[in-house]
Structures are given as structure tokens and as C-alpha cells.
Amino acid sequence: MEKFIRLYSTCVLLPMEDVDTDQIIPARFLKAVSREGFGDNLFRDWRYLENDSPNPEFILNKKGISGEILVAGRNFGCGSSREHAAWALYDYGFRVIISSFFADIFKNNALNNGLLPVQVSDEILTKIFEIVEKDPETIMQVNLEEQLISIENEEIAESFEINNYKKYCMINGFDDIDFLLNKSNEITAFEESRI
């Protein structure tokens, strides 16, 4: 995984609540077993019309809208436990998802795949939507070391919670296996001390 310490980016707004994993990546696209290529079908049924042409009304198809931060409505990632939802968001280019509530399984899948879910209060989420809607060029900072998000030139900042182990892994670019491999000398020393 890529290391994640701090991110400065514009935001993409998806002010919809209860976005489930089938809306993030429809089940018919779950045939592959590698993580690559899922971004092409992220939000497929919203991004494309029935004739497979881009839906000009959907946020990801609008000119001038981009960023590595997706700001979503409450209860993002509900529904099934498919890990492919995190793969699709990451493969598309998102590194942070901000919402006022995440489904637990989605949150864990995201953290396991280098995607940082940042849970904020409903009040801060509403303010982010208002500010970015007025100015899509607004830059947000996500500081994982300090567990803080803020918006440049605005008096908005909020801390967020993250499991210490997952924070350590993200900062170092480790998945669970990388973490264990990094501890191999300590594991060997412990095993040898038990003989």
C-alpha cells in the first residue's frame, strides 16, 4: 500500500445518505479477483445512462470536479460486506472518504486497503458541503498523524478517531501481511527465546 501521512486535495461531493456497496460497485462487476480495474465501474448505475454514455448530471462526470477526497452523506458503505467497494473507490483515485457515519464492515475494508474513512460530526459535514458547493476549488487537508481535517482559509477543523494499529499501518504503507513481515526479526527472536 501507499504510505498515507497527509493529504491536500479538492473534494468531490456526494450528498446522498445510505449509499450501499451495491451502488458503489454493482454486483455484476465482481467477477475479477485482483483489485485493479474496479474504478471504471465505480457508481456505475449513476455514472452512466442505459446506453452506456456518461450521465452528465452525475458529479463524477462534471467538468472541473475532481479530487482525492469524497465527501458523502450519512451511512456510507452500508449493505453487503464486499471488499470490492473499497477497491473501486481506491482504484478510481480516492484516498479519503468523509462522512458522518460509516458501516463498520465498509470502514474496516477501507482501512485494510489504504482508503482512509474519516467520520465527522453532522454539523461539520454540513459545513463542508456548504463551503465546497460554493467553491469547488476549496482545498482540504487531512492529517493522519494529528488525526485532524481542516479547510484552508476557513475556521473549520475537526479531529477524527482511528484505530492505532490501522493508523500505524497506513502511515507506513503496510497491509496486515506487511506489518507481520516488518516484525519478522522480533517474531524470530521471541520464538528462539522459547526454545
Buried (B, 14 or more C-beta within 10 A) or exposed (E): BEEBEEBEBBBBBBBBBBBBBBBBBBEEBBEEEEBEEBBEBBBBBBBBEEEEEEBEEBBBBBEEBEBBBBBBBBBBBBBBEBBBBBBBBBBBBBBBBBBBBBBEBBBBBBBBBBBBBBBBEEEBBEBBBEBBEEEBEBBBBBBBEBBBBBBEEBEBEBEBEBEEEBBEBBBBEBBEEEEEEEEEEEEEEEEEEEE
